[in-house]
Every structure is written in structure tokens, then in C-alpha cells.
Amino acid sequence: MALFRLQLLGTFQIEIDSAPVTAFRSNKTRALLAYLALNGARSHSRDALATLFWGDSTQSAARTSLRQAIANLRQVAAPLLDARPPA
């Protein structure tokens, strides 16, 4: 099982097994990860997330951006699915 560390105050940093994770597509993708990490106890509709992060775009463009961000998170942070927070 991987060990992860997520730092939200100051410079955003995420590490998996002490290796920095840096291949995020955009700052909004990092913000999406932070939001989901802090609010993971409840479910989130895709429409709500698209509006929250890409509210200045059309609904179609916002959904596309969210879809791309989620795909990037799955690639970059996939080990988090099996990770545990430090003790």
C-alpha cells in the first residue's frame, strides 16, 4: 500500500511514497484534487463540480474540462486509490 502526503497550505505538494507528483494538467486539476480530498465524505455531482471550477465556461465546455481533469487525476494520482495517510 502506498503512503501519500498532501500539503495544501503554502505551495501545493503531493507525494506518493516520498516521490513528488507534478504532472497535473492545470491548477484547476490540483484544486479539484484538494477539494475532493477535503470533501470526500460526501458525493459530488459532475454538474456541481463543473460549475464550481469552470463556472465561467459554457456548460458543455465545463463538462469537457471536468472530464479532462478527472482523466488527468486518474493518471497522475492513481496510486492514491490504494494509499493510506501517514500515521
Summary of the structure (lengths in Angstrom):
residues: 87
radius of gyration: 13.4
end to end distance: 13.4
largest distance: 42.8
contacts: 205
relative contact order: 0.23
helix: 51%
strand: 14%
